[in-house]
Amino acid sequence: MAEYDYDLFVIGAGSGGVRAARMSASYGARVAIAEQQYLGGTCVNVGCVPKKLFVYASEFHGEFSSAAGFGWQVPSTSFDWPTLRDNKNVEIERLNGIYGRLLDQAGVELFNGRAVIAGPNEVAIGEQKISARYILVCPGGRPFVPEFPGAEHVVTSDQAFYLDHLPEVITIVGGGYIAVEFAGIFAGLGVRTHLVYRGALFLRGFDQDLRETLAEQMAEKGIELHFDTDVTAVERQGDLHRVQLSSGESLSCGLVMYATGRRPATNNMGLENTAVKLNEKGAIEVDQYFQTAEPSIYALGDVIGRMELTPVAIREGMILAANLFNGGKGSMDYDFIPTAVFSQPNLGTVGYTEAEARELFGQVDIYRTKFTPMKQSLGGGAEKMLMKLVVDAQTDRVVGCHMLGEGAGEIIQGLAVAVKAGATKADFDATVGIHPTAAEEFVTLREPIT
């Protein structure tokens, strides 16, 4: 067997890469990892973590408004963007340090620089050449902005986390997680917010009831939704931007943010020096064991374009490490993976949508409730909660669980264990609820609506 500098060389120190590196090292492998930007990848630096901090910040506006109904006299409030931004930066730097220490403690050697694949078993960092028995490619993704007149005037979510100041008006373009979440963030921080999406309704792939109800709730919060609409041009006019829409309308705003998806970061990586293949979307093609067409090269996380979620990349990394260095032969199970959209209100879901279940199982029973949460009764808000169970009528198994409302992600995480384990509607019915909570509604739904 050829002697290599390392057993595994990982390109990309995001969540999946770091976990694969640490686990591989724990099995006795000699591991190195390269990162050209920041430890922790998208999630820690310009994704899940700072986004959730911004969501928390933006929710205080509603809390202040509700406080009077509970007897609190809240004095005049004001918001300081630089304080939030800078405190967020300090927290992210703390997490970067933690990732570095975890790698060091695991015995993983860190290379700060851009790694390029020079061959099936070789990477180059500048002038330095390094050999490895296996190479793992997990550089994540990068924001995608389509070409159109004035595209150079827009920002993406990566820049939105570091703005010098908040605009008075913003136009957000897109209909996925990032667009919907940032619309809630900016609106909650006092920015007049337009959301422009070329489709009929945002969050394609989620349950239709949740999508429709969320659109209603966001509109009630003052977010101006422009569906079936696209941007044809953006013009810079001094400190403002003029956004031309396909509807013929134009919007004037201080900032235009594009959240039109992310693309695998495979450019200029040296993949042409190997047999690695990309699909039509630019994602690296891998088999069920994350092996590419080049036997010594593996890939996982956002760059393979399966489920672009941090916990998924982490699980993929754990499976791969065990397969390569601990005698494993596992593969990733992508069924019943829960997820949340930190919109306002939050959206949480696990399993099949109603439409998917009808197509897959034929006959399904749908249980649904929509109500004003208890907190709103005194707080005076108009926000609604929606909860929904999708049940395979033949087996009584709960195959979909969906929620829109405060704490949706926290509640669905718990229910995901039951759904993954194959719980039936009878199991839900036999479970005693916790009163008074919103979550108890999931075990008290008795009459199917279809």
GIGI-V468395 format. One line per field, one symbol per residue. ss: DSSP state (H for helix, E for strand, C for the rest). Layout:
# GIGI-V468395
ss->???
This chain:
# GIGI-V468395
ss->CCCCCEEEEEECCEHHHHHHHHHHHHCCCCEEEEECCCCEHHHHHHCHHHHHHHHHHHHHHHHHHHHHHHCCCCCCCCCCHHHHHHHHHHHHHHHHHHHHHHHHHHCCEEEECCEEEEECCEEEECCEEEEEEEEEECCCEEECCCCCECHHHCEEHHHHCCCCCCCCEEEEECCCHHHHHHHHHHHHCCCEEEEECCCCCCCCCCCHHHHHHHHHHHHHCCCEEECCCCEEEEEEECCEEEEEECCCCEEEECEEEECCCEEECCCCCCHHHCCCCECCCCCECCCCCCECCCCCEEECHHHHCCCCCHHHHHHHHHHHHHHHHCCCCCCCCCCCCCEEECCCCCEEEEECCHHHHHHHHCCEEEEEEEEECHHHHHHCCCCEEEEEEEEECCCCEEEEEEEECCCHHHHHHHHHHHHHHCCEHHHHHHCCCCCCCCHHHHHCCCCCCC
